[in-house]
Amino acid sequence: MYSNAAIITQLSDGAGDVATGEGDYTSSLSAPGVALESLELLDPYDGDEVLEIGTGSGWTAGLLCHRLGGESVTSIELDQNVLAKAAENLKAAGFSPKLISGDGAKGWPDGAPYDRVHVTAGVRDVPYAWVRQTRPGGVIVFPWMPAWEAGHLAKLTVTGDGKAVGRFHGGCGFMMLRSQRPPIPEFEGEFRGSATDLDPRRIVRVSTGADVAVAGMLPGVFGNHAVDNDGSFDLWLWSADSDAHVHYAPDYKRSAVKQRGLRNLWEEVESAFLRWVSWGGPTRDRFGMTVTADGQYVWLDHPENLV
Ligand SMILES: C[S@@+](CC[C@H](N)C(=O)[O-])C[C@H]1O[C@@H](n2cnc3c(N)ncnc32)[C@H](O)[C@@H]1O
């Protein structure tokens, strides 16, 4: 049977039983559509050395071997049981990439420099090791999964002066690099109540440009939302030190806001969204990212125009 869906191969880092489907998704065979989009962005040439982060089932490593030959492919996986199964799968398919057990966030310096780095786990903060280990002109493709809303496939090219620069392409959703899984902070204290004229549904539904802009302006702000059968809508926001909740109900003209902690997260999100509106609502393809040894920066249209 063929379908454009991911196949979950591990739950809760191996503690869950895949047959039950209960637990957190921690390894998979990536959905074919997004895997092919990401490999097309990678666009390796004959003879390129590729480092893949997140071997998973070994499927995308196998595709890279088919294209380049196993001697040009190094794939790194953190989970030893997952890696052992991938090694079996790849052997059965007749492929023999170099398989490394380790933390892909550190890259694999022994095989550097690479022409291409292909990342198949979600990345919030791009590890600088990948830039350092890629040749100038080489390409890093990864699912950027910022704190805020959905993920975006990113393709960065490494410059000669120690940076990587590039743009966002299609949407995606990947399980995160283990060290970058979202924190689940617990908050205490009284909420500050207020109300807003901005319909919170606009912010999460309006476009895939708004989410890049908000994510770029508010790097550590997470969001989640739910729509109820009665048409009401809830938006939850949180960061390391603050949280907020916005409730929209069809009968009320204004939405109820509750905020607590050091920051007024709703007001920050509202103002980031309205800045994006004031720029004319640019779409995702107009945004890009630069990664340097000091951090990562999201920009609009050209790398000097930081958001
Ligand atoms: C979506 S799956 C990879 C899918 C794979 N490319 C395939 O086609 O089967 C993500 C994988 O990344 C692995 N992973 C998560 N964090 C990692 C890290 N820091 N270093 C290496 N692998 C990691 C997970 O264990 C998981 O197997």
The ligand as a Gaussian input file, in Angstrom:
#p B3LYP/6-31G(d) Opt

LIG

0 1
 C       11.737000      11.758000      11.407000
 S       12.911000      10.596000      11.967000
 C       14.005000      10.409000      10.598000
 C       13.392000       9.824000       9.366000
 C       14.380000       9.165000       8.460000
 N       15.123000      10.113000       7.710000
 C       13.666000       8.161000       7.580000
 O       13.392000       8.427000       6.418000
 O       13.357000       7.109000       8.088000
 C       13.937000      11.581000      13.052000
 C       15.064000      10.796000      13.668000
 O       15.978000      11.708000      14.250000
 C       16.538000      11.102000      15.381000
 N       17.166000      12.111000      16.221000
 C       16.573000      12.978000      17.099000
 N       17.494000      13.767000      17.672000
 C       18.689000      13.404000      17.146000
 C       20.016000      13.856000      17.336000
 N       20.295000      14.848000      18.190000
 N       21.006000      13.266000      16.644000
 C       20.735000      12.252000      15.766000
 N       19.495000      11.773000      15.549000
 C       18.486000      12.349000      16.220000
 C       15.352000      10.398000      16.037000
 O       15.786000       9.386000      16.929000
 C       14.627000       9.870000      14.805000
 O       15.017000       8.550000      14.509000

